[in-house]
Amino acid sequence: MAKRPDPSRETFWRRTLRRRAKSGMTISEFCASEDLTESAYHYWRREIQRRDAESLIPKSEPAEGMTFAPVQLLDDGNGAAPVEIVAASGYVVRVREAATTDHLRRVLQALSELD
C-alpha cells in the first residue's frame, strides 16, 4: 500500500522555504541555524516544485464524486496565508490573494462540475 503524503510536512516545508528565501542566508547557513539537513531541504524544494507543476496538469480521469478533507486553518504570521483546496479528483486550487466567499463558492461549483 502506498504511503499517503503528510500535508503537515508539506506545509512545514513550504513555510521553511519561504523563510529561507526571505532570510538572505545561504541554504547552508539557514539549515545550520534551523538545525535542518541540507539534503532534506533540497529534497523538499524539488518535491514541492514537482507537486506544484503536477497540480497544473488536470487529471484525465477524475475520481467519481467530489469529496473534501477536513479543513485546518494555519496562520503563517503575516495575516495573508494562502488557501489551498485539494479535491479528491486530484485538482488543486491555490488562492494566493484575499478572495470573497462568493468567488470561492463559484470556484468550488466549477470544480464539482468537472467530476
Secondary structure, DSSP 8 states (H G I E B T S, - for coil): ------HHHHHHHHHHHHHHHHH---HHHHHHHHT--HHHHHHHHHHHHHHHHHHTS--SS--SS-----------SSS---EEEE-TTS-EEEE-S---HHHHHHHHHHHHHH-
